Amino acid sequence: MVPADQGGGVMRADLLAETIAGLDEALAAVDAFDRALIGGLLRPQPAQAAELAELADAVAGTPLAAAVAEAAEKAAAGAAGEDHFAALAAARTALLGSVHDALMARVAEATGRAADDDLVPATGGEHGANLLAAARSWLSDLARSGWRGIDHDVVSASAQVVSAMLPDPALRRLASLLDGFAAELAASCPGAALARIPARRWADLWSRAMLLTLPGAADVPETGTATGRLLPLGVDVHEHATAVQAQVHAVFEPAGGTEPRLVRASVSAPKPDTIVGAGLWQLLRPHMSLLAAVSEGRSMELDGMPITAEGDLIWSDEHARPGEPADAFATARVALVAATVPATAPLDRHPARIAVPVFLEGYTAEVDGAAMAFTVAGHRLAIDADRIPAAGPLTPEAVAASSACIGLLRWDSGAFGVQPLAVETTKRKKAVAVHAGAWAGGTTDKAGVKAEKAATDAAAVLRERAGRLLRK
């Protein structure tokens, strides 16, 4: 945030550094359950029984208490059924949800930004009950075998379930999760030979998948529509070997004059692993005109754009048109502080999902090898330079030399940090803005043009090879 003597609100960086009561205890209970899953719950050892009891004790004062206590007892005896595993997954998810809520409350206090706690209830009911039951059975088998006990026979049992789910749009969310999870496990088989097990990650995926098999859990909340002005702040790029996603964070100003709110608009595309860097935009541009507006520094006028209660725009170009020029840093200085933070759905309440747009100014940058931090009002705030995408001109060097930053406030490894989306810095004695998404809609930048040409050549070769295979 902008210091008060410059006319803006002040981000209480000191609050972000303070401990939160109960946070460590909740995470310790989650870690205990995650350790229990490593060895599997078919023939649990005394240490695993104690770890299951720790999870049950952590939710003893909640409505889950009785179900989780029974599930922990049955699991400790090696007699847990699918309902018991679902109860344990619910307890773990609830604990991480409480951590998320505590952290978001601290963020709201530090930024002075209000949060919207209202979510439209999901509609629908039980769908594909037999397939959900089959998925739940496979996930229960995983819990029994444990990560040390996985082999190709255990993992491949999911293939038939995933194949049956994928054609059904209502089940595709769970199917995609199961497919990716199974592929990751298959690449790690046999589990007994693993030197290191990603216990938190695999338990996250297992718990989420288990809860999504429960009737109604995957139902999407009802959507509304958004009409007004969209002011982009920056672009976050998520890249994997076979897929890429660009997520635009923005401030939305409703046409009716109601308070502005933070929103997101995402576009995803499959990709070959040879297309990286600036070439990613070629895959994404055809699906979202907003990317061009980001590059050009323009707002977008929305008319009836579908939007979820969580602030996610379901983007459709027919509901949007280019607006007037809108500088992201002007938006951050003027409109960001008053924007309401959208609510978070229950299953999405996880510390890893925290990504709140913030504006920083008047800080001092510190670089220590690969580590970087901003000192804000005397308090250190780590900078996650590893998240800066190669698909844009923003670099760690530009961040280190910056005087202002638009970023996403995240929480990782027990502390808050910032992922830069854009910075103001000085080049050749001239103040310039450098955006991670500057090349999203196209660029005349020499480095960007060179990178796009290389990606175009790679795509042409792939198309030629694919055509040759099809002709055969």
N, C-alpha and C positions, 0 to 999 in steps of 0.2 A: 504494500500500500504506500501511498505518498505521505511523507512526513507532514504533520499538521501545519507547520509554518509555510508549507507550499500549497496549502489550500485543500489537502486531501485528508482521508481518514488514516489512522495509524494502525498498522498491524502489530498486535502485541506479540512480538517475537518471544518475549520472556515466557508467555503462557505456553508456547509450543515446546519449550524446553523443560517445563515442569512435569513431574511424575503425575500419573493418574491413578487414583486409589483403585485397587482390585485388578488392574490391568495385567500385571505379572502373574497373579494367581490364576486368572482365567486362561492365559496362554500356557501356563504350566500344566493345567488340566488337559488342554488340547494336545500338548506334546506327549503327555502320558498315554493318552489313547493312541496317538500315532505310533508310539513305540510298541504298543500291544499289537498293532496290525503288522508290524515287521515280521514277527515270528509266526503269525497266524493264530486263529482261534479254534482250530480243530482239537488240539491237545494243549491248551494253555498251561504255562508254567506259573508258579506262585508269584513271580514278579509281574507277569501280565495280569493276574487277578488283582493285584494291588493297584496297577495302573487303571484298570477298568473301574475299580472302586473309587479312585480319585476323580474320574469323570463324573460318576454318579453323585459323589459328594458335592461337586461344584454346582450341580443343578438341584440340590436338595430342597431349596426354598422356592422352587418354581412349579408350574403345573406339570412339568415333565417328570417330576421327582419319582413317582411310583413306577411309571413305565420304564424309566431308565434304570432304577434300582433293580427291578426284576430282570431287565435285559443284561445288566452287568453281572448279576448272579448267575444267570443261565450261561452267558458267554464264558465266565470264569470256570464253569463246569464242563465246557465243551459241548453244551447242549442248546446253543442259541439257534433260533429259527429266523426266518426272514423278517418277521415283525420285530424281533429283538434287535436285529442289525439296523433296521430302519429307526428304531428308537435311539440307538447309540449315535447314528448319523445325525439325527435331529438334535441331540444334546450337544454334539460337537459344533454343529452349525449355529445353534443358539448362543453358545459361548463366543464364537467368533463374531456373531452379530452384535453381542453386547460390547465387544471390543470396538467394533466399527462405530457403534452409536456413541460410545464414550469419546472416541477420537474425533468424530464429527461435531460433537458438542463442544469440544475444545477448539476446533477450527472455527466454529461459529462465534465463539467467544473472542478468539484472537483476531478475526477479521471484522467483527461487528456486523456480519451478514446474517439475515434471517433465513431459517430453513422451513421448507414446506413439508409438513408431516402427513398430508392427506394423500392417500392412494385410493384410486377407484378399484373396488374389489374385482377380482377376476371372475369371468363368467364361464359357463360351460359345465362340464362334468366328466365322468369317467369316459375315456376314449381309448380304444385299443387295449382293453383290460388284459387280454391274453398275452399280448406282446410286452406290456409293462411287467406282468408277472414273470415272464421269461427273462427279462432284463434283470429283475430283482433277484431271481434265482442265481444268475451268473455272478452278480455282484456279491451275493452271499457266499458263493464258492470261493471268490477271490479273498474275502475276509477270512475264511477258514484256512486257505492255503497260506495266506500271508505273503508279503513281498519276497521273503526268502524262499518261499515254496512255489513261486510261479514257474511254469514251464509252457511250452508251446501248446500242449494239449489243453491246459486250463484256459489260456488266453484265447485260443482259436475258437472256443465254444461260443464266443460272442458274435461270430461272423454271421451266422444264420439269423440271429435276432436283429442285427443292424440292417441286413439286407431286406428284411421284411418291414422294418420301420421307415427306411429312407423314402419310399414312394409316398408316404402319408405326411402332408405338410404339418399336421398337428403333432406328429411324433418326431419330426426332423431335428428339432433342437436336441432332444435326448439322443437320437441316433448319431448325430454328429459328435456329441460328447463321448459316447461309448466307442465310436469308431476311432477317434483320435487317442483316447485312453488306451484302447486295446493295441493300437499301433505302437504307442510308446512302451507299453509293457512287453510287447513282442520283441522290440528292438533291444530289450534289456534281459531277455531270457538266456540262460536260466538264472533265476534270482539268487540262487545259492552262490553264484560266482561273482556277484556284484561287489566291488570294493566299497562303493558308497550308494546308499539308497536315498532318493529324494522323498523322505517320509512325509513331510508337510504337504508337498505338491500332490503326491499320489493319494494321500488321505483327503485332501481337498476335492480332487476329482471323484474319488469313490463316494464321498459323502454327498456331493452335489448330485451325482448320478442316482444314488440310492433314493434321495428325496424326490427327484423328478419322476421316479417310477410310481409314486403315490398318486392316486386319482385326484385330478384337479390341480396338481402342483405345477404343471407345465402350461396351464391356461394363461393366456396373455391378458393383462389388464386392458380394460376398454380404453380406446383412444379418443382424443378430442381433435380439434382443429386449431391451427394458429394462423392468424391474420395480423400482419404488422411488419415491422422492420427488423431484419436480422443483421447484427453487427459482428462479423467474425473477429475472434481474438487470436487464434492460432490453430495449427494442425498437429495432431499426434499421429505418428505412423507406427503401425504394428506389422512387423514383417516376419514371415516364417518361410520355410523352404518351398512350400507349395501354395501359399496364400498370402495376401497382403490386405490391410485395411487402413484407411485414412479416416480419422475422426476429427471433425472440425468442432472446436469449442467456440461458443458465441454467446452474445447477450441478445435476447429477444425483447423488443419493445412492442407490446400489443397495440393494435390500432385504437382500441377503446380507451387508452390512457391509463390502464391499470399498471401496477408496478412491474418493472422489467424482471426477467428471470434468466437464469443460466440454462442453456440448452446445448444439445450435441446433435450432430448430423454425421452419419457414418456411411461409408461405401466400401465394399469388399469385392475382391476378385481372386479367382485362382491364378496361379502363375507357375511357370517353370523355374527351377532353381537357378537357371543361368541369367535370368533377368533380375538385376539388383540395382540399387542406387536410384538415380533419376529416371531410369527406365520404368520404374514402378508406376509413374504417373500416366504412362501411355495406356496401362491397363485400367486405370481408375477414371480418367477424364470423361470417357464416353457415357458414364453412368451418373455424373453429378456436375451440373453447371456451377455449383457453389465453389468448386475448386478454382475455376477461372476468376471468380469474384475475389477469392483469397489472394491470388497472385496480383490482381489489378488494384487491390486495396479498395474494394467497393462493398457497399451493403447489398442486401437482397430484400426485395419486397415479396412477402409471402401472402398468399390468398388461399385460405382453406387448407393449409398444409397439415396432414395428419401428424399428431404428436401424442406421445404416451404421457402418463402421469409422472414418469420419471425424467421427463425433459428430453426424450429422444425423438427427434424429428424423423418420421418415416419418409425419407426424401423422395419427391417426385417433381421433375423439372416442370411439369405442367402447372404446378402450383407456385412457381417462383419466377421472378424476372429481375434482371440487374437493376440496382438502385444507384444512389448518388455515391460519390467517393466517401470512404469512411476509413480513417487511419486507425489501425488497431491500438496504437498507444494512446490516441485521444479517447477511444472507447474505454480502455483500461483505466485511464485517469479520471474520467467523468462518470461513466455508466456502471462500471463493474462493482463499485462499492455498494450500490443500491440494489443490485440484482439478487433476487431470491434464489437460494439453492434448492433444487428439486428434491423430492422425496426419493427414497431408495426402497425397492421391493425387498421383501423379507429374505428371499434366497440370494439376493445380491449384496446383503450386508456382510461384507468381508473386508478386512483391512487392506487387502491387495487391490480392492476396487476403488479406493479413495483416490480421486484426481480432481482437485478443486482449483479452478483458475484463480491466480493471484497476480498482483502487480507489485513489484519491488523497485524501490528507488532510494538513493542516498546510502547505499551499502558499500562495503569494501570487499573486494574479491581476494581470496587467498588460494594459492596453488601450491600443493605439496606433492610433487611427483604426479601420479595419476589422479590424486584426490583434489577436489575443489570445493570451496565453501564461500558463502557470503556471510559477512558479519553485519547483522541488521540490528541497529539500536543496542550494540554491545553484545549481541547473542549470535552464536554461530549456527548457520543453516546450511546443511550439506547440499551440494549440487550434484544431481545424477546426470553426469555428462555422457554416460554409456547409453542413455536413451535418446540422445540427439541423433536423428536419422541421417544416413548418408545420402538421402534423396533430396537434399537441400543445401543451401550455402552456409547455414549456421554451423559453426565449429566450436569446440571447447576454447580455442584461442580467442574467438570473438566474445564468448561469454566471459572469459577472464578479464577482457579489456572493456567490459560494458559498464554503463552508468545507470541503466534501467533495464528491467527484465519482466516479460510476461511469461508466466510458467504455470505448471500444475503442481499444487502442493500434494505430496504423497507421504506415505508412512511405510518405512521398511527397516528391518533390523532394529526395531525398538526406538526409532527416532523419525521425526519429520524431516523431509528434504524437498527440494524443488527440481522439477524437470523443466528446463528452459524450452519455450516455444518460439520466443523472439527476444531480441535484445536491441538496445540502442547503444551504439559504440562510435568511435571516431576512426575514420580512415582518411589519411592524407589531410589531416587537420579539418575534416568536415564530418559533422554528425550524420550518421546513417542508421537506418533500421535494417536488421538482418533477421529474416524469418525462416524457420525450419520448412515452412510450406511455400516458400517464394516461387518455387518451380512447379507448383501443383498444376497451374493452368497453362504452362508454357513459359519459356524464358529466352531472352537474348544474351544472358550471361554466358561467357565463353565456356566456363567449366560445365555449366548445365547443358549447353548445346552439344558439347563433346560427349558427355555421358549419355545423353538421349540418342545420339547417333550410334554409339556402341550398342545400346539396347535395341535399337531398330535393326541393326545388322544381325544381332543374335536372334531376334524374333523372325527375321526373314529366313535365316538358315533353318530354324525350327519348323517354320511353315513348309519350306521346301522338302525337308526330310519327312514330315508328316504326310505331305501329298504323295511322295514317292512310296511310302508304306501303303497308303490307301489304294494307289494304282496297282500295287502287287496283289 
